[in-house]
Amino acid sequence: MLLATNEVLEDIEYYLPDKATTEKIAQFFSLFSDYTRVRMLSALAVSPLCVTDLSRILNINQTTVSHQLRILRDLNAVSYERRGKILYYKLADSKINDVLLLGVEQLGY
């Protein structure tokens, strides 16, 4: 078994993200760890939608949609626009869709 040289270990330590950055990266990838959130993000990649629309499309109750949207908002994955009394949610950044597409590509679909 070969052990890494001190130089290699120093290089690795230099490029390793710090604890706070690592936590943010882990939180970002947690967006994609839930079936419902992945479906919501996929739907929002196509078009802005309100809670009622998401509930109908995903065939889940509005309480569940609202709960998942709160998580997505807290992680800055979605933003919203108010139109009268209705909030329309959309992806906060197109890079989120890019990550979804990379996952699809990795799986060979």
GICOR-V728178 format. One line per field, one symbol per residue. ss: DSSP state (A for helix, B for strand, O for the rest). psi: psi as a letter, one per 30 degrees, with the letter a starting at -180 (. if undefined). A space follows every 10 residues. Layout:
BEGIN
ss->???
psi->???
END
This chain:
BEGIN
ss->OOOOOAAAAA AAAAAOOOAA AAAAAAAAAA OOOOAAAAAA AAAAAAOOBO AAAAAAAAOO OAAAAAAAAA AAAAOOOBBB BBBOOBBBBB BOOAAAAAAA AAAAAAAOO
psi->kkkkleeeee eeeefkllee eeeeeeeeff eggkeeeeee eeeffekkll eeeeeeefhl lfeeeeeeee eeefghflll kkjbfkkkkl kfkffeeeee eeeeeefg.
END
